[in-house]
Amino acid sequence: MHVSLLRPRFVTLALASAALALSLSPGRLRAAEKSAAAAPIRADGFSYVKTVGAISEYKLDANGLAVLLLPEHSAPVVTFMVTYRVGSRHEVTGTTGATHLLEHLMFKGSAAFNRTKGNSVDQFLEAVGGNFNATTYLDRTNYYAEIGNEHLERYIAIEADRMRNLWLREEDRKPEMTVVRNEFEIGENDPEQALDKEITAAAFQAHPYHHSTIGWRSDIEKVSIEKLREFYDTFYWPDNATVTIVGDFDPYAGLALVKKYYGGIPKAPKPIPQVYTEEPAQSGPRRVTVRRAGELGVVGVAYKTPAARHADIPALNVLASILSSGKTSRFYRALTDKNLTLNVSANTGYFHDPSLLNIYANLAPGATHEQVEKVLLEEVDRAKTGGVTPAEVATALGKIKAATAYKRDGYFSIAGNLNEDIAAGDWTLYYTLDAAMAKVTAADVTRVANQYLDINQSVTGWFIPLAAK
């Protein structure tokens, strides 16, 4: 059964799966990189674009579909993922949550593949033991399957068919709306997610990042099937999508299958709408308060940061790690180790447009919001005025490198990480971000702390728990 995965906007898509058992060891990855770099292929109907590391990019000439290939033959498994460059960033008031609700409806079938015929996407993938799902986020929607390579053609056929031939019916919208509304309510009952939604809405007043991916309740409940079809007909086209294939497949055969099933789909009849709204400069600190039933409080602070492609993102990632990652982090020593918080997280947004560095502190029993906010901001100021040390940078880089290796452990995990880079606007970030991270210095981290951790470009929020009545 399809279950949509939504995450708080400051958490990267979780990529752990059964694919971890099929990891690309450093040796195998280097061998794959040499092979890919040495032999880009020329396939009928495709233009070769470039090879970076182990990954080669091609463009389907008929319609502009982008294709990323990473062949690796250690296990007879392949991950096929299609990323549409549409997310909640493309929604407006009245259609918030439409991208996510449409993602649910993508599993309801078409004339060619449906449950009545016994060949729907979920029936097929369940029958062959595939790992499959779909996710929606701010900048993208993706659909994927991890399957035995002998089933690749059948899955491509179904995936390509629903790009343009989806049934969109009111009798399907109604039950899926209730499923999505339940997801919405789960998020509303999570203190950190509820606070994050309010902080983000306060931080972005003009830019559509203002809206959470799940949407506002009234839009979820009332959006019409006609509006959803209009959304589908606007964004679900090959020239707004990237296909990624990772695993045990032949590149010539893979491209031939993509051409066979996607080649007959035309380009979008109109240019894909682009988001041009920019968030106006913030002119002072903002505050929000959320009072709801709960047990423990939360303090959150968010600072404006640049888009994922910006040269300062690596240093901001290192800064976030120094502040919050593990027992050696500054927040742990100042707050958690002193029984003021249960934990503190700091995460830099990784999105197509400028976003936020979010800090969330979950209060320990007996701690007050005033105490925790004071200490948290003191630590932020200490990073700005006193800087960070080369030892702290080295420790943070080690943690980031290990976390990155874990997140890329397996065919599906690689495709999932590429999905986020595609959404950010440049899939080669998969490699270039690592290279830039390795060059970060203590001076870089101190500089970005002073540049971006600006109280006048921040939103502070408190979640204050109320006793259940």
Secondary structure as UniProt FT lines:
FT   TURN            9..10
FT   HELIX           18..22
FT   HELIX           26..38
FT   TURN            44..45
FT   STRAND          46..52
FT   TURN            53..54
FT   STRAND          55..60
FT   TURN            61..63
FT   STRAND          66..71
FT   STRAND          77..84
FT   HELIX           88..90
FT   TURN            93..94
FT   TURN            96..97
FT   HELIX           98..105
FT   TURN            106..107
FT   TURN            115..118
FT   HELIX           121..127
FT   TURN            128..129
FT   STRAND          131..136
FT   STRAND          141..148
FT   HELIX           149..151
FT   HELIX           152..164
FT   HELIX           170..188
FT   HELIX           191..203
FT   HELIX           208..210
FT   TURN            213..214
FT   HELIX           217..222
FT   HELIX           225..235
FT   HELIX           238..240
FT   STRAND          241..247
FT   HELIX           251..262
FT   TURN            263..264
FT   STRAND          286..293
FT   STRAND          298..305
FT   TURN            308..309
FT   TURN            311..312
FT   HELIX           313..324
FT   TURN            327..328
FT   HELIX           330..334
FT   HELIX           336..338
FT   STRAND          341..348
FT   STRAND          355..363
FT   TURN            365..366
FT   HELIX           369..385
FT   HELIX           390..407
FT   HELIX           411..424
FT   TURN            427..428
FT   HELIX           429..438
FT   HELIX           442..452
FT   HELIX           455..457
FT   STRAND          458..466
//
